[in-house]
Amino acid sequence: MTADLFESIGSAGPAEEAMTDGARLLRGFARAIDGELIAAIDAIVAQSPFRRMFTPGGHQMSVAMTNSGSLGWVSDRSGYRYDAIDPTTGKPWPAMPSIFRKLAGEAAAQAGFAGFRPEACLINRYEPGTKLSLHQDRDEKNYDQPIVSVSLGLPAIFLWGGLKRADKTVRYRLGHGDVVVWGGPSRLVYHGVAPLADGEHARLGRRRINLTFRRAR
């Protein structure tokens, strides 16, 4: 289904769940435009392929990733940071598609963060067994801006904790097209993804793709 760019992506009225103060789960918010999103992802990956980055400690991440936008998030032995150049290709990251910007802006506004204009879109590829450990998003310069996270493909268990790593986590099952937005008091909440269960998705096969939109500066 193609979304008219002059209409709201979430105009069908997706179910909304409050998680913590400043965090909302928008069920199915991106489902109507999944074909456009997947086509845009394929075009980005053709320019900047997926790769498994290394942590500063020398461990290779299980999740493969790439980026689009004026900045991209990178990790290597020198640390975590944002960079305008893809270290794999030596070229600027692919431009962020307009449908990405529209989706991120509308989802943020739906969750109470109007005027969000992301600079970076991290694109993560999960395969069965891959996971993302509990962490905070702390590499951005301004924590006043929210994070917008879009799930596509296989369902995943999203772990939502507190402001300390040891805080108890709540488990949310995220399906194809679900969007999570967090900011304000929840901006630095610890979060992660449990090991992905095997399965087959009609559009993406044995994969989950996650888009994470951020304002880096």
C-alpha positions as a printed Julia matrix, in Angstrom:
217×3 Matrix{Float64}:
  0.0     0.0    0.0
  1.39    3.42  -0.94
  0.94    6.26   1.52
  0.05    9.67   0.13
  2.77   12.02   1.33
  0.1    14.63   2.08
 -1.74   12.3    4.43
 -0.72   11.11   7.85
  1.03    7.74   7.88
 -0.7     6.81  11.1
 -4.1     8.2   10.11
 -5.77    4.8   10.52
 -5.41    5.26  14.27
 -2.98    2.56  15.5
 -3.25    1.23  19.02
 -1.01    3.19  21.35
  0.51    1.87  24.56
  2.17    3.97  27.26
  5.4     2.32  28.43
  6.95    4.81  30.85
  6.76    8.58  31.1
  7.92    9.84  27.68
  7.82    6.44  25.96
  5.05    5.16  23.66
  4.51    2.03  21.6
  2.55    2.7   18.4
  1.2    -0.63  17.2
  1.21   -1.03  13.4
  2.09    2.62  12.78
  4.38    1.85   9.81
  2.59   -1.21   8.41
  0.75    0.64   5.62
  4.02    1.78   4.03
  6.11   -1.34   4.61
  6.69   -1.89   0.89
  8.13    1.59   0.43
 10.3     1.2    3.51
 11.71   -2.14   2.38
 12.43   -0.81  -1.12
 14.25    2.17   0.41
 16.27   -0.13   2.67
 17.3    -2.26  -0.31
 18.49    0.85  -2.16
 20.52    2.0    0.86
 22.11   -1.43   1.34
 23.12   -1.51  -2.34
 25.27    1.58  -1.64
 26.39    0.85   1.94
 26.15   -2.89   2.64
 25.31   -4.44   5.98
 28.35   -5.21   8.14
 29.02   -6.48  11.65
 30.94   -3.81  13.51
 33.39   -4.28  16.36
 33.02   -2.85  19.84
 35.86   -0.84  21.42
 36.69   -4.01  23.37
 37.26   -5.94  20.16
 34.06   -8.02  20.14
 32.17   -8.36  16.88
 28.48   -7.47  17.15
 25.98  -10.21  16.26
 23.63   -7.68  14.64
 24.63   -6.44  11.17
 24.05   -2.77  10.43
 24.34    0.16   8.06
 23.14    3.79   8.08
 21.48    6.51   6.06
 21.44   10.25   6.6
 23.98   13.05   6.95
 25.58   11.1    9.81
 25.91    7.41  10.59
 26.62    5.61  13.86
 29.83    3.58  13.83
 31.74    1.45  16.28
 35.31    0.17  16.18
 38.28   -0.24  18.5
 38.59    3.56  18.83
 35.07    3.95  20.22
 31.43    4.72  19.44
 30.68    7.84  17.4
 28.8     9.45  14.53
 30.58   10.02  11.23
 29.53   11.48   7.87
 31.62    8.86   6.0
 30.93    5.14   5.73
 34.22    3.51   6.79
 33.51    0.49   4.56
 32.99    2.41   1.3
 34.9     5.61   2.08
 31.91    7.58   0.79
 29.13    9.57   2.51
 26.29    7.48   3.86
 23.27    7.24   1.52
 20.83   10.13   1.86
 17.88    9.54   4.16
 14.75    8.83   2.04
 11.88   11.28   2.41
  9.55    8.45   3.49
 11.93    7.76   6.41
 11.88   11.4    7.5
  8.11   11.57   7.25
  7.62    8.39   9.25
 10.03    9.45  11.99
  8.54   12.93  12.28
  4.94   11.71  12.42
  5.67    8.94  14.92
  7.53   11.36  17.19
  4.68   13.87  16.98
  2.15   11.14  17.78
  4.14   10.4   20.94
  4.31   14.06  21.95
  7.61   15.16  20.38
  6.68   17.54  17.59
  9.3    18.88  15.18
 11.64   15.88  15.26
 14.04   15.94  12.3
 16.51   13.03  12.42
 20.03   13.24  11.03
 20.82    9.54  11.27
 18.92    6.33  10.61
 20.62    3.22  11.94
 19.48    0.12  10.05
 19.98   -3.11  12.0
 19.52   -6.6   10.57
 18.66   -9.36  13.03
 18.72  -13.05  12.18
 17.59  -15.94  14.4
 19.68  -16.01  17.56
 21.0   -12.45  17.31
 20.35  -10.02  20.12
 21.14   -6.53  21.38
 22.4    -6.23  24.95
 20.92   -3.72  27.37
 22.34   -0.27  26.69
 21.6     3.46  26.74
 21.72    5.69  23.66
 24.34    8.17  24.9
 26.38    9.06  21.82
 24.15   11.98  20.82
 24.97   15.58  21.76
 21.44   16.58  22.74
 19.21   14.34  24.85
 16.25   16.68  24.34
 15.49   14.86  21.07
 13.64   11.52  21.12
 14.57    8.16  19.62
 12.21    6.6   17.06
 12.53    2.84  16.47
 10.66    0.98  13.68
 10.31   -2.82  13.55
  9.95   -4.76  10.28
  9.93   -8.49   9.63
 10.09  -11.17  12.3
  8.67  -10.29  15.72
 11.12   -9.48  18.5
 11.06   -9.19  22.27
 12.03   -5.63  23.21
 13.51   -5.29  26.69
 12.61   -2.03  28.38
 14.33   -1.24  31.68
 15.07    1.82  33.78
 17.78    4.43  34.22
 20.12    1.88  35.8
 21.36   -1.27  34.08
 20.27   -3.39  37.03
 16.66   -2.12  36.93
 13.99   -4.69  36.14
 13.02   -4.96  32.47
  9.58   -5.24  30.92
  9.2    -7.35  27.77
  7.26   -6.01  24.78
  6.59   -8.12  21.72
  7.2    -5.95  18.66
  5.62   -6.98  15.38
  5.95   -5.88  11.77
  5.22   -2.15  11.52
  5.32   -1.38  15.23
  7.08    1.84  16.26
  8.52    2.74  19.67
  9.26    6.37  20.55
 11.06    7.45  23.71
 12.34   10.76  25.0
 12.06   13.21  27.88
 12.26   11.32  31.22
 12.72    8.05  29.31
 15.43    9.23  26.93
 18.24    7.36  28.74
 16.33    4.23  29.69
 18.27    1.0   29.26
 16.83   -1.15  26.47
 17.74   -4.14  24.33
 16.45   -7.02  22.21
 16.24  -10.64  23.36
 17.67  -13.35  21.05
 15.5   -13.41  17.93
 13.32  -16.49  17.58
 13.39  -18.31  14.27
 10.51  -17.89  11.87
  9.53  -16.84   8.37
  8.11  -13.43   7.51
  6.15  -12.97   4.27
  8.21   -9.97   3.15
 11.57  -10.33   4.88
 11.98  -14.06   5.36
 14.09  -15.13   8.36
 15.04  -11.57   9.25
 14.05   -8.61  11.35
 15.01   -5.11  10.21
 15.02   -2.26  12.7
 15.21    1.42  11.77
 16.38    3.72  14.56
 16.09    7.46  13.95
 18.21    9.89  15.94
 19.22   13.52  16.12
 22.96   13.24  16.66
 23.99   16.87  17.18
